[in-house]
Amino acid sequence: MDEFQRSWLLAQLGPDTDSADLERRFFRLRSVRAVALEVLGERRAKLLGDPLKVTLDGVVTIDLEENLRGIERQIEQVRQTPASDDPADEDDEDEAMGVTWLVPARRYR
C-alpha cells in the first residue's frame, strides 16, 4: 500500500485507525475500497451486537441509533466515492490540460 492509498483510507476511516491493521487487510483484499468497507462493516456489526438504546429511568439515556445511521451513510459514500487505487476511466485518459500565455501582438507606449 502506498502513501496515497493510506491517506485515502485514513480520510475515510479516521486518523486513529491502526495503520498496521490496514496494511494486513490491504495485503489480503488488494483494494483500499474493500479495506474501508470491511472496517466500516465491522464497526456496524459491533454497534448491532450491543443494544442501540439503553435507558435508566430518571438517570440517563444512551441512544446509538444515529451512530448506526451515520456508519451506514458512510458505507454508501465509500461505495460511491472514487478510491485512490481505482482504475481511471477511458474518457479521463484522453483529456489533457493545456496552458497558454496571451502576449500582445504590439507593444503600446
Backbone hydrogen bonds in HBPLUS format (Angstrom, degrees):
<---DONOR---> <-ACCEPTOR-->    atom                        ^
c    i                          cat <-CA-CA->   ^        H-A-AA   ^      H-
h    n   atom  resd res      DA  || num        DHA   H-A  angle D-A-AA Bond
n    s   type  num  typ     dist DA aas  dist angle  dist       angle   num
A0006-ARG N   A0002-ASP O   3.03 MM   4  6.31 161.4  2.07 152.6 158.3     1
A0007-SER N   A0003-GLU O   2.88 MM   4  6.01 157.2  1.93 145.1 151.6     2
A0008-TRP N   A0004-PHE O   2.95 MM   4  6.17 156.3  2.01 145.7 151.9     3
A0009-LEU N   A0005-GLN O   2.98 MM   4  6.23 162.5  2.01 150.6 155.1     4
A0010-LEU N   A0006-ARG O   2.91 MM   4  6.15 164.2  1.94 152.7 157.0     5
A0011-ALA N   A0007-SER O   2.91 MM   4  6.07 145.9  2.02 143.8 153.4     6
A0012-GLN N   A0008-TRP O   3.04 MM   4  6.32 142.5  2.19 143.9 153.6     7
A0012-GLN N   A0009-LEU O   3.11 MM   3  5.13 123.9  2.43  95.0 109.1     8
A0013-LEU N   A0009-LEU O   2.80 MM   4  5.95 155.4  1.86 154.9 162.4     9
A0014-GLY N   A0010-LEU O   2.80 MM   4  5.01 139.9  1.95 131.0 137.1    10
A0017-THR N   A0014-GLY O   3.33 MM   3  5.91 166.9  2.34 119.1 121.0    11
A0022-LEU N   A0018-ASP O   3.12 MM   4  6.47 154.1  2.19 145.2 152.6    12
A0023-GLU N   A0019-SER O   2.90 MM   4  6.18 152.8  1.98 147.9 155.1    13
A0024-ARG N   A0020-ALA O   3.04 MM   4  6.35 160.9  2.08 148.8 152.7    14
A0025-ARG N   A0021-ASP O   3.00 MM   4  6.25 162.1  2.04 151.1 156.0    15
A0026-PHE N   A0022-LEU O   2.87 MM   4  6.03 158.0  1.91 148.8 155.4    16
A0027-PHE N   A0023-GLU O   2.93 MM   4  6.15 155.6  1.99 150.5 156.7    17
A0028-ARG N   A0024-ARG O   3.19 MM   4  6.44 147.1  2.31 141.1 149.2    18
A0029-LEU N   A0025-ARG O   2.76 MM   4  5.93 164.1  1.78 158.1 163.0    19
A0030-ARG N   A0026-PHE O   2.69 MM   4  4.99 153.7  1.76 135.8 143.3    20
A0035-VAL N   A0031-SER O   3.07 MM   4  6.35 152.3  2.14 145.0 152.7    21
A0036-ALA N   A0032-VAL O   2.92 MM   4  6.16 165.9  1.94 151.6 154.7    22
A0037-LEU N   A0033-ARG O   2.90 MM   4  6.11 163.0  1.93 152.7 157.5    23
A0038-GLU N   A0034-ALA O   2.93 MM   4  6.03 150.1  2.02 141.7 149.8    24
A0039-VAL N   A0035-VAL O   2.99 MM   4  6.24 165.2  2.01 156.8 159.9    25
A0040-LEU N   A0036-ALA O   2.95 MM   4  6.11 168.4  1.96 152.2 155.9    26
A0041-GLY N   A0037-LEU O   2.85 MM   4  5.86 148.3  1.95 138.0 147.4    27
A0042-GLU N   A0038-GLU O   2.97 MM   4  6.22 149.0  2.07 145.1 152.8    28
A0043-ARG N   A0039-VAL O   2.98 MM   4  6.32 154.0  2.05 148.1 155.5    29
A0044-ARG N   A0040-LEU O   2.91 MM   4  6.14 154.3  1.98 146.1 153.2    30
A0045-ALA N   A0041-GLY O   2.91 MM   4  6.10 158.4  1.95 145.0 150.9    31
A0046-LYS N   A0042-GLU O   2.92 MM   4  6.10 152.1  2.00 145.3 152.6    32
A0047-LEU N   A0043-ARG O   3.12 MM   4  6.40 155.5  2.18 144.0 149.7    33
A0048-LEU N   A0044-ARG O   2.97 MM   4  6.26 156.0  2.03 149.3 156.4    34
A0049-GLY N   A0045-ALA O   2.90 MM   4  6.03 133.3  2.12 140.8 153.0    35
A0050-ASP N   A0047-LEU O   3.38 MM   3  5.65 147.9  2.49 102.7 110.6    36
A0064-LEU N   A0052-LEU O   2.64 MM  12  4.91 174.2  1.64 161.1 163.1    37
A0054-VAL N   A0062-ILE O   2.82 MM   8  5.15 157.5  1.87 148.7 156.5    38
A0062-ILE N   A0054-VAL O   2.75 MM   8  5.15 165.9  1.77 158.1 163.0    39
A0056-LEU N   A0060-VAL O   2.80 MM   4  5.30 174.3  1.80 169.4 171.1    40
A0059-VAL N   A0056-LEU O   2.82 MM   3  5.36 165.0  1.84 143.1 144.5    41
A0060-VAL N   A0056-LEU O   3.19 MM   4  5.30 144.9  2.32 133.1 143.5    42
A0068-LEU N   A0064-LEU O   3.13 MM   4  6.48 153.3  2.20 150.0 157.0    43
A0069-ARG N   A0065-GLU O   3.00 MM   4  6.32 159.9  2.04 149.0 154.3    44
A0070-GLY N   A0066-GLU O   2.85 MM   4  6.01 152.0  1.93 143.8 151.9    45
A0071-ILE N   A0067-ASN O   3.00 MM   4  6.28 155.0  2.06 147.8 153.4    46
A0072-GLU N   A0068-LEU O   3.00 MM   4  6.27 158.6  2.05 150.2 156.4    47
A0073-ARG N   A0069-ARG O   2.91 MM   4  6.18 151.4  1.99 146.6 154.3    48
A0074-GLN N   A0070-GLY O   2.92 MM   4  6.14 151.5  2.00 143.3 151.7    49
A0075-ILE N   A0071-ILE O   2.89 MM   4  6.15 150.3  1.98 148.6 156.2    50
A0076-GLU N   A0072-GLU O   3.18 MM   4  6.44 159.0  2.22 143.4 147.9    51
A0077-GLN N   A0073-ARG O   2.95 MM   4  6.23 152.4  2.03 145.4 153.6    52
A0078-VAL N   A0074-GLN O   2.93 MM   4  6.18 157.7  1.98 151.0 156.0    53
A0079-ARG N   A0075-ILE O   3.06 MM   4  6.31 152.1  2.14 146.0 153.7    54
A0080-GLN N   A0076-GLU O   3.14 MM   4  6.38 140.0  2.31 141.2 151.2    55
A0080-GLN N   A0077-GLN O   3.14 MM   3  5.18 127.1  2.44  95.1 108.6    56
A0081-THR N   A0077-GLN O   2.84 MM   4  5.88 145.6  1.96 154.2 163.4    57
A0086-ASP N   A0083-ALA O   3.27 MM   3  5.29 169.2  2.28 106.9 109.3    58
A0092-ASP N   A0089-ASP O   3.15 MM   3  5.28 124.6  2.48  97.1 110.5    59
A0095-GLU N   A0092-ASP O   3.32 MM   3  5.37 139.9  2.49  96.9 107.4    60
